[in-house]
Amino acid sequence: HLLGNTGTTAWNGATGNFLGTTDVQPLVVATTNTTTPQPIEFYTNNVEKMRLSSTGNLGLNQTNPSQLLEVSNGNFFLSNTGSADQLQFQGTSTGSTTLQAG
């Protein structure tokens, strides 16, 4: 059980408090109730902004995501500083659809 961090300083890259590890072990965030699996919810400003459902679906501004990735009521922005300038979609067949930027 974690409580708030009243009176502490947030991590700034060098000092402060953080939730994480300082060794070579991964940080694991999990719900382990196998009888009634629960989602993992992320809040900011007391409003839920992201949810990872117990079935593995990720929702952004969506509290009940029904797809692997579901973005609701907002723009979805993909950016690439390299040479790739396309977005490809592939279904269950071997073909794919490409959207070219520019």
Order of alpha helices (4+ residues) and beta strands (2+ residues): beta-beta-beta-beta-beta-beta
